[in-house]
Amino acid sequence: MVSRSLRALPEPDPKPGNGHLQDWALAPLPLIEEGARRARAAGGDLFRLRLGLPAVVGFSPAWNRRLLTDLPTFVSAGSFSKIVPYLAGGIILTDAPAHGERRADLNPGFGKRHLERLRARTDAAFPGVPAEPFDALAWADGAVLRLLNAAYFSGEFDAHLLHAFLAPLRRPFPVPALPRPLLFARVGTELRRLADRRLQEGGDDLLAFLAPLPGGLTEARVSLAAAHDTTTHALAYALWHLAEHPEWHTIAGHAPALKETLRLFPPGWMGSRRLRRPVTWQGTELPRGTLALYSPYLSGRDPALWEAPGAFRPERWAARPPAWAYLPFGGGERLCLGMHLAQTLIHDVLAHMPPLRAVRGDPTPQPGLTLGPKGPLVVHSL
């Protein structure tokens, strides 16, 4: 069988002079939705993007599984994370075979048993709920900042510095990718100060676990940056959905409601790898160095996999989802390190929340480094 060139793949209409770069920067969701539509019409699950280098986006369970399990072929070095200083380091950019060993070192600190020990501290950091109508997006931003400070640093990290450090991640590109050497130096000094105290006095927060590990402070900085906006946006969307669908605002209803929120609006809406060696996928030859993308957003809304894919229906989670179609935390060996932390914090916040009523809001997804609502999302506690 003769392989086709990558150029034979379907693609959205490019713009003269810049291919898909302008649409990728300004309107990436319509761009990838059109690419997926054309790929399905051609009987495939892969489409091409012109981003200045060979790039493909796949959305089927088979593509997701291959990309997330064939670690020697699909590597993180050279992916999008490398161009964002906040994420360019630690476990995120560690590839096989070193990844498995490093992950084994980190897993205990982010596992359920250790997080349970932090619960009293994070519960104490809960900021309370305003009596008047409030923007769930802005409130979640501040709440998650407090909760992560409690989990990582027992609330001891300078709050103003922590806010300043994480704020650029909420801005559109290229803001998160700009170098900030002075800010990073200040954060590094604060991390070392707090880590030295843990090494001398002990402790049970996440920094106390990470500080003795080689490269532990880098892991603390990178995982903290990866956790904040993803958790904030998932929490904000969950609060909005529960305000619109109060029948799900129960302890039993929170789990399926959060899963449905993450299916519709996965904060990590696009993941990237680079091909270390050529791959033939369904008759198409993908050359070494190709940027290989997978999209939890597209997979979670694929009409071939989900009934009424755009509807908020938590009841669908009474059945198991299609394998490798629901990937808000990635999958395989590279499953998000902070998955249990994010889910624990969100579920604990939802358990604290009184009944809510949606007042007004704009939940339109706005893709940046993470996928969040355009906002505001004004809700009122009852």
C-alpha positions as CSV (number, residue, x, y, z in Angstrom):
1,M,0.0,0.0,0.0
2,V,1.4,3.4,-1.0
3,S,1.4,6.0,1.8
4,R,0.0,9.4,1.3
5,S,1.9,12.6,2.1
6,L,0.8,14.7,5.1
7,R,-0.2,17.3,2.5
8,A,-3.0,15.1,1.3
9,L,-4.8,15.3,4.7
10,P,-8.0,17.5,4.9
11,E,-7.5,20.9,6.4
12,P,-9.5,24.0,7.2
13,D,-9.2,26.8,4.6
14,P,-5.9,28.5,5.1
15,K,-5.3,32.2,4.8
16,P,-2.9,33.6,2.2
17,G,0.4,34.3,3.7
18,N,0.0,32.8,7.1
19,G,-1.8,29.5,6.6
20,H,-3.7,28.8,9.8
21,L,-1.6,30.9,12.2
22,Q,-4.0,33.8,12.4
23,D,-7.0,31.6,13.1
24,W,-5.0,29.6,15.6
25,A,-4.2,32.7,17.5
26,L,-7.6,34.4,17.2
27,A,-10.2,31.7,16.9
28,P,-8.7,28.2,17.4
29,L,-12.0,26.4,18.4
30,P,-13.8,27.2,15.1
31,L,-10.6,26.3,13.3
32,I,-10.2,22.8,14.9
33,E,-14.0,22.1,14.7
34,E,-13.9,22.8,11.0
35,G,-10.8,20.6,10.6
36,A,-12.5,17.8,12.4
37,R,-15.7,18.2,10.3
38,R,-13.6,17.9,7.1
39,A,-11.7,14.9,8.5
40,R,-14.9,13.0,9.3
41,A,-16.4,13.8,5.9
42,A,-13.3,12.3,4.4
43,G,-13.7,9.2,6.5
44,G,-10.7,9.9,8.8
45,D,-9.7,11.2,12.2
46,L,-6.8,13.4,11.4
47,F,-6.4,16.8,9.8
48,R,-3.6,19.1,8.9
49,L,-2.8,22.6,10.2
50,R,-0.3,25.0,8.7
51,L,1.4,26.5,11.7
52,G,4.9,27.1,10.2
53,L,5.9,23.5,10.7
54,P,4.3,20.1,9.9
55,A,1.3,19.8,12.3
56,V,-1.6,17.4,12.5
57,V,-4.6,17.2,14.9
58,G,-6.3,13.8,15.7
59,F,-9.4,13.3,17.7
60,S,-10.4,9.6,17.7
61,P,-9.9,7.3,20.6
62,A,-7.4,5.3,18.5
63,W,-5.3,8.4,17.9
64,N,-5.5,9.4,21.5
65,R,-4.4,6.0,22.7
66,R,-1.5,5.8,20.3
67,L,-0.2,9.3,21.1
68,L,-0.5,8.9,24.8
69,T,0.9,5.4,25.1
70,D,3.7,5.3,22.5
71,L,6.0,7.4,24.6
72,P,9.2,6.7,22.6
73,T,7.6,8.0,19.4
74,F,5.4,10.9,20.6
75,V,7.6,13.0,22.8
76,S,7.1,16.1,24.9
77,A,10.5,17.7,24.0
78,G,9.7,20.4,21.4
79,S,6.0,20.5,22.2
80,F,4.0,23.7,23.0
81,S,4.9,23.4,26.7
82,K,8.5,24.2,25.9
83,I,7.7,27.7,24.7
84,V,5.9,28.6,27.9
85,P,8.4,29.4,30.7
86,Y,5.9,28.4,33.4
87,L,5.7,24.8,32.0
88,A,9.2,24.4,30.5
89,G,10.7,22.1,33.0
90,G,10.2,19.2,35.4
91,I,8.1,16.2,34.7
92,I,6.1,17.9,32.0
93,L,9.1,17.9,29.6
94,T,10.6,14.6,30.8
95,D,10.3,11.9,28.2
96,A,10.7,8.1,28.3
97,P,12.5,6.2,29.6
98,A,13.3,8.8,32.4
99,H,9.7,9.8,32.7
100,G,8.5,6.6,34.4
101,E,11.2,6.7,37.1
102,R,10.6,10.4,37.8
103,R,6.9,10.0,38.0
104,A,7.3,7.2,40.5
105,D,9.2,9.6,42.7
106,L,6.5,12.3,42.5
107,N,3.3,10.2,42.6
108,P,3.2,9.7,46.4
109,G,3.1,13.4,47.1
110,F,0.1,13.9,44.8
111,G,-1.7,10.7,45.7
112,K,-5.0,10.4,47.6
113,R,-3.4,9.3,50.8
114,H,-1.1,12.3,51.1
115,L,-3.8,14.7,49.9
116,E,-6.1,13.5,52.6
117,R,-3.6,14.7,55.2
118,L,-3.8,18.2,53.7
119,R,-7.6,18.4,53.8
120,A,-8.0,20.1,57.1
121,R,-5.5,22.8,55.9
122,T,-7.3,23.4,52.6
123,D,-10.7,23.3,54.2
124,A,-9.6,26.1,56.6
125,A,-8.5,28.1,53.6
126,F,-12.0,28.1,52.0
127,P,-12.8,31.8,51.6
128,G,-16.5,31.8,52.2
129,V,-19.4,32.6,49.8
130,P,-20.6,36.2,49.3
131,A,-24.2,36.9,50.4
132,E,-24.8,39.1,47.3
133,P,-24.5,38.0,43.7
134,F,-20.9,37.3,42.7
135,D,-18.9,36.4,39.6
136,A,-18.1,32.7,40.0
137,L,-15.1,33.0,37.7
138,A,-13.5,35.8,39.7
139,W,-14.4,34.0,43.0
140,A,-13.0,30.7,41.8
141,D,-9.7,32.5,40.8
142,G,-9.2,33.8,44.3
143,A,-10.4,30.6,46.1
144,V,-8.1,28.3,44.1
145,L,-5.2,30.6,44.8
146,R,-5.8,30.3,48.6
147,L,-6.4,26.6,48.4
148,L,-3.2,25.9,46.4
149,N,-1.2,28.1,48.8
150,A,-2.5,26.0,51.6
151,A,-1.8,22.7,49.9
152,Y,1.7,23.6,48.7
153,F,2.9,26.0,51.3
154,S,0.6,25.8,54.4
155,G,-0.5,29.3,53.3
156,E,2.9,30.8,53.9
157,F,3.8,31.9,50.4
158,D,3.5,35.6,49.9
159,A,0.0,36.0,48.5
160,H,0.7,39.1,46.5
161,L,3.8,37.5,44.9
162,L,1.8,34.3,44.2
163,H,-0.9,36.3,42.5
164,A,1.6,38.2,40.4
165,F,3.4,35.0,39.4
166,L,0.2,33.3,38.2
167,A,-1.7,36.3,36.7
168,P,0.1,36.2,33.2
169,L,-1.2,32.6,32.7
170,R,-4.8,34.0,32.4
171,R,-3.9,36.3,29.5
172,P,-4.1,35.5,25.8
173,F,-1.0,34.4,23.9
174,P,1.7,35.5,23.6
175,V,1.6,36.9,27.2
176,P,2.1,33.5,29.0
177,A,5.2,32.8,26.8
178,L,7.0,36.0,27.5
179,P,10.1,35.7,29.7
180,R,9.9,37.2,33.2
181,P,13.3,36.7,34.7
182,L,12.9,39.1,37.6
183,L,9.5,37.7,38.6
184,F,10.8,34.1,38.3
185,A,13.8,35.1,40.4
186,R,11.6,36.5,43.2
187,V,9.5,33.4,43.1
188,G,12.6,31.2,43.2
189,T,13.9,33.1,46.3
190,E,10.5,32.6,48.1
191,L,10.5,28.9,47.2
192,R,14.0,28.4,48.5
193,R,13.2,30.2,51.8
194,L,10.1,28.1,52.4
195,A,11.9,24.9,51.3
196,D,14.8,25.5,53.6
197,R,12.4,25.8,56.5
198,R,10.8,22.5,55.6
199,L,14.2,20.8,55.3
200,Q,15.1,22.0,58.8
201,E,11.7,21.7,60.6
202,G,9.8,19.1,58.5
203,G,6.2,19.4,57.4
204,D,3.5,17.6,55.5
205,D,2.5,20.1,52.7
206,L,3.4,19.5,49.1
207,L,6.6,21.6,49.3
208,A,7.8,19.5,52.3
209,F,7.4,16.5,50.1
210,L,9.1,18.0,47.0
211,A,11.9,20.0,48.7
212,P,14.2,17.0,49.4
213,L,13.9,15.7,45.8
214,P,16.5,16.6,43.1
215,G,14.8,19.3,41.1
216,G,12.0,19.4,43.6
217,L,11.6,23.2,43.6
218,T,11.2,23.2,39.8
219,E,8.5,20.6,40.1
220,A,6.8,22.7,42.7
221,R,6.9,25.8,40.5
222,V,5.8,24.0,37.3
223,S,3.0,21.9,38.9
224,L,1.7,25.0,40.7
225,A,1.5,26.9,37.5
226,A,-0.2,23.9,35.7
227,A,-2.7,23.6,38.6
228,H,-4.0,27.1,39.0
229,D,-5.9,28.1,35.9
230,T,-7.0,24.5,35.1
231,T,-8.6,24.1,38.5
232,T,-10.0,27.7,38.5
233,H,-11.7,27.2,35.1
234,A,-13.1,23.8,35.9
235,L,-14.4,25.1,39.2
236,A,-16.0,28.2,37.7
237,Y,-17.8,26.1,35.0
238,A,-18.9,23.6,37.6
239,L,-20.4,26.3,39.8
240,W,-22.2,27.8,36.8
241,H,-23.6,24.5,35.7
242,L,-24.8,23.7,39.2
243,A,-26.5,27.1,39.4
244,E,-28.3,26.4,36.1
245,H,-29.1,22.8,37.1
246,P,-29.6,22.8,40.9
247,E,-30.9,19.3,40.8
248,W,-27.3,18.1,40.5
249,H,-26.1,20.3,43.4
250,T,-25.9,17.3,45.8
251,I,-23.1,15.3,47.2
252,A,-24.1,12.4,44.9
253,G,-24.6,14.7,41.9
254,H,-21.3,16.6,42.1
255,A,-19.2,13.7,40.6
256,P,-21.2,13.3,37.4
257,A,-21.7,17.1,37.1
258,L,-18.0,17.7,37.3
259,K,-17.3,14.9,34.8
260,E,-19.8,16.4,32.4
261,T,-18.3,19.9,32.9
262,L,-14.8,18.5,32.1
263,R,-16.1,16.7,29.0
264,L,-17.6,19.9,27.6
265,F,-15.0,22.3,28.7
266,P,-11.7,20.5,29.4
267,P,-9.2,23.2,30.7
268,G,-6.4,21.3,28.8
269,W,-8.3,21.6,25.5
270,M,-5.3,20.7,23.3
271,G,-2.3,18.6,24.0
272,S,0.9,18.4,21.9
273,R,3.8,16.0,21.2
274,R,6.5,15.9,18.6
275,L,7.3,12.8,16.5
276,R,10.7,11.4,17.3
277,R,10.5,9.1,14.3
278,P,8.2,8.8,11.3
279,V,4.7,7.3,11.8
280,T,2.3,6.0,9.2
281,W,-1.3,6.7,10.4
282,Q,-4.2,5.3,8.4
283,G,-2.1,5.4,5.2
284,T,-0.6,8.9,5.8
285,E,3.1,9.2,6.3
286,L,3.8,11.7,9.2
287,P,7.5,12.7,9.1
288,R,9.9,12.9,12.0
289,G,9.5,16.3,13.8
290,T,5.8,16.6,13.0
291,L,3.8,18.5,15.7
292,A,1.2,15.9,16.7
293,L,-1.8,17.3,18.5
294,Y,-4.7,15.7,20.3
295,S,-7.8,17.5,21.6
296,P,-9.8,16.5,24.6
297,Y,-12.2,19.3,23.5
298,L,-12.9,17.6,20.1
299,S,-12.9,14.1,21.5
300,G,-15.3,15.1,24.2
301,R,-17.7,16.6,21.7
302,D,-17.4,14.0,18.9
303,P,-21.0,13.1,17.7
304,A,-19.8,9.7,16.7
305,L,-18.9,9.0,20.4
306,W,-21.5,11.0,22.4
307,E,-25.2,11.4,22.2
308,A,-26.2,15.1,22.1
309,P,-22.5,16.0,22.6
310,G,-23.1,19.7,23.2
311,A,-25.7,19.2,25.9
312,F,-25.0,19.2,29.7
313,R,-26.3,15.8,30.7
314,P,-24.6,14.4,33.8
315,E,-26.9,11.4,33.7
316,R,-24.8,10.0,30.8
317,W,-22.1,9.1,33.4
318,A,-24.2,6.3,34.8
319,A,-22.5,4.3,32.0
320,R,-18.8,4.1,31.2
321,P,-17.5,6.6,28.7
322,P,-16.0,5.4,25.4
323,A,-12.4,4.4,26.1
324,W,-9.9,7.1,25.3
325,A,-12.6,9.6,24.4
326,Y,-12.7,11.4,27.8
327,L,-9.3,12.9,28.5
328,P,-9.5,16.1,30.6
329,F,-6.4,14.9,32.5
330,G,-4.6,13.2,29.6
331,G,-4.1,9.5,29.8
332,G,-1.6,6.6,30.1
333,E,1.6,7.0,32.0
334,R,1.5,10.7,31.5
335,L,-1.9,11.2,33.3
336,C,-1.9,14.6,34.9
337,L,0.2,14.6,38.1
338,G,-2.2,17.0,39.8
339,M,-5.4,15.2,38.8
340,H,-6.3,14.0,42.4
341,L,-5.3,17.4,43.8
342,A,-7.6,19.3,41.4
343,Q,-10.5,16.9,41.9
344,T,-10.2,17.0,45.7
345,L,-10.1,20.7,45.8
346,I,-13.1,21.1,43.5
347,H,-15.2,18.5,45.2
348,D,-14.5,20.0,48.6
349,V,-15.4,23.5,47.4
350,L,-18.7,22.2,45.9
351,A,-19.5,20.5,49.2
352,H,-19.1,23.8,51.0
353,M,-21.3,25.7,48.5
354,P,-24.9,26.7,49.4
355,P,-27.6,26.3,46.8
356,L,-26.9,28.6,43.8
357,R,-29.0,30.4,41.3
358,A,-27.6,31.6,37.9
359,V,-28.2,35.3,37.5
360,R,-26.4,36.2,34.2
361,G,-23.2,35.1,32.5
362,D,-21.3,34.3,29.3
363,P,-19.9,30.7,29.5
364,T,-18.5,31.0,25.9
365,P,-15.2,29.0,26.0
366,Q,-12.2,31.2,25.5
367,P,-9.1,29.1,24.7
368,G,-5.7,30.3,25.8
369,L,-3.1,28.3,27.6
370,T,-6.2,26.7,29.2
371,L,-9.9,26.8,28.2
372,G,-12.0,29.0,30.4
373,P,-15.3,30.9,30.2
374,K,-15.4,34.3,28.7
375,G,-17.4,35.4,31.8
376,P,-18.5,36.9,34.0
377,L,-20.6,34.1,35.5
378,V,-22.8,35.8,38.0
379,V,-24.5,33.5,40.5
380,H,-26.4,34.1,43.8
381,S,-26.4,31.9,46.9
382,L,-29.8,31.0,48.2
